[in-house]
Amino acid sequence: MNGAPNVPAAVAPGDPSVITRQQHYAEFFGLSPVPDRYGVVVGNCQAESLRIVLDAPDRRFLRVPPVHEMTADEAARLHEIITDAAYVVTQPIRPDYRGLPLGTRQLAAATEGAVLTVPSVRFAGLQPFQAAIRVPGVDEDPPIVAYHDVRTLAEAGGIATRTALEPGDVRRVAQDSLGELRAREQHIDVPVSDLYGTGRNGDLTAEHARTVNHPGNAIWLPLGARVLEALGLDGPVHDPGRPLLASVRSPLIPEVVEAWSLTEPPRTHWLVEGRPVDDADVREAHRRWYAAHPAFVDAALTRLAPLLARWRS
């Protein structure tokens, strides 16, 4: 467990970015001692936010890299870490993800500890026009923010859409989104969908989803409490005292504010690392990117066809 860390063969060992990354995941790479009893949370960027609220001085959950960043050496190291883990909390991951043995069942088979699954969370009720999407063959993200406004994307494909919604439309998008989340939760140990209150009495806030796939503390704290209870672990969930997954915050359109009676006013700009970025600037940059990536536009519009059908003008 405490041997020399594996370094990606294609990267020079002295590369400052590699050193910084290894220090960030010091226990994972064997640069710091691993406690006798610990858990891990495995998945995408959401997994780290969940780990933060689970981790405590007397209840350790080790920081591990997100699976979409892992090299073959790091996947092997993860199996070593999981072998001795008392608790493994994981999002659903398909077998041989990115050609590596990172699937949920593959990881579960590596440990005799408790294994618990949590969902990958997406909720569109606060960003009804937003999509986080990748297509085969296009690994590059659009500039400024890695999110797509379906109105701009449709425009690039010559499809006319509505530019604004009624509050009732927003609520229907939310219900559709929750329906998809509930369907994914059918084989999940700890659900999250019921934490998205979608009445009109203030039970949904802007902190429930900073982007379509970045829930805020209003989700992580109660979900963390559920995970601790399911694992039989004592003590309260850890409140980090700061916003989680907050590096990018989407605009808030007026019909969303009205639909949920939000206390936060409408906002036409993004917040990127705390810096305001006008949505018009983002959409113009994305128009140029779509023009340079027509294959992405065609593939994305095909995948988003059901959503676009709702917004056609």
C-alpha positions, 0 to 999 in steps of 0.5 A, spaced: 500 500 500 505 504 501 510 503 495 512 508 490 507 511 486 506 510 479 507 515 474 504 515 467 509 513 463 508 518 457 509 524 462 516 526 465 517 524 473 519 531 474 513 535 470 511 540 475 504 538 474 505 531 475 508 533 482 502 537 484 497 532 482 501 527 486 501 531 492 494 533 491 492 525 491 498 524 496 495 518 500 493 515 493 500 515 490 503 513 497 506 520 498 502 520 505 501 514 510 494 511 509 490 510 515 488 503 518 481 504 516 478 508 510 473 509 505 473 511 498 468 515 493 469 513 486 466 517 480 466 523 476 467 530 479 461 529 483 465 524 487 470 529 490 464 533 493 461 527 496 467 525 499 468 532 502 462 531 506 463 524 508 471 525 510 472 527 518 478 526 522 475 519 525 472 517 519 477 517 513 475 517 506 481 518 501 481 523 495 482 519 489 482 522 482 476 522 478 475 516 473 475 520 467 482 522 468 485 515 470 491 512 467 492 505 466 497 505 472 492 509 476 487 504 475 491 499 478 493 503 484 485 504 485 485 497 485 490 496 490 487 502 495 480 498 494 482 492 496 484 494 503 478 499 503 473 498 509 468 502 505 467 503 497 462 508 495 461 509 487 457 512 482 455 507 476 461 506 472 460 501 466 465 495 465 472 497 462 470 504 462 475 508 457 479 501 456 480 500 464 478 495 469 474 501 473 467 498 472 462 498 478 462 491 479 470 490 477 471 495 483 466 491 487 470 485 486 476 487 488 474 489 496 471 485 501 469 492 504 462 495 504 460 497 497 455 502 496 452 505 490 450 513 489 447 516 482 450 521 477 446 527 478 443 531 473 437 536 474 435 540 468 430 544 472 434 550 474 437 550 467 432 548 462 436 550 456 443 547 458 446 540 456 452 537 458 454 532 452 460 529 449 460 525 442 465 520 439 471 523 436 470 530 439 474 530 445 475 538 445 470 542 449 467 549 447 471 555 450 469 559 456 464 553 459 463 546 457 456 547 457 451 547 451 445 552 450 440 548 446 438 554 443 445 556 440 446 549 438 440 548 434 441 555 431 448 552 428 444 546 425 439 551 422 433 549 427 429 554 430 427 554 437 423 558 442 428 563 446 424 563 452 419 559 456 413 559 461 414 557 468 410 551 467 415 549 461 420 549 466 416 545 471 415 540 466 423 540 464 424 539 471 419 533 472 422 530 466 429 530 468 427 527 475 423 522 471 430 520 468 434 520 475 429 516 478 429 511 472 437 511 473 436 510 481 432 503 480 439 499 481 442 504 486 443 503 493 442 511 496 437 515 492 437 523 491 431 525 486 427 526 492 432 531 495 429 536 489 423 539 491 419 541 485 413 545 489 412 552 489 413 553 496 421 555 496 423 548 497 428 548 491 433 553 491 439 555 486 444 551 490 440 545 488 444 545 481 449 550 479 449 547 472 445 541 470 450 536 472 453 540 478 449 540 484 450 544 490 451 543 498 443 543 498 444 536 495 451 534 498 450 535 505 443 531 506 446 525 501 452 525 505 448 524 511 444 518 507 451 515 505 453 515 512 447 512 515 447 506 510 454 505 512 452 504 519 457 510 520 456 515 526 457 522 527 454 528 523 456 529 516 462 534 515 460 541 512 466 544 509 463 551 510 464 553 503 460 552 496 462 545 493 462 544 485 462 552 485 467 553 480 462 554 474 455 557 476 450 558 470 445 564 469 438 564 472 433 566 467 427 569 469 422 564 468 426 559 472 426 564 478 418 565 477 417 557 476 420 556 483 419 562 487 427 563 488 429 568 492 435 569 488 434 574 482 435 573 475 442 573 472 444 574 465 451 572 466 455 566 468 460 566 474 467 562 472 472 561 478 468 567 481 469 572 475 462 574 471 462 572 464 456 575 460 452 569 457 452 573 450 459 572 450 459 565 451 454 564 446 458 568 441 464 564 442 460 557 442 457 559 435 464 560 432 466 553 435 460 550 432 462 553 426 469 549 426 466 543 429 460 541 424 461 533 426 459 535 433 453 539 431 450 534 427 451 528 432 449 532 438 443 535 435 441 527 434 442 525 441 438 532 443 432 531 438 427 529 444 429 535 448 429 540 441 422 537 440 420 541 446 423 547 444 422 548 436 418 554 435 
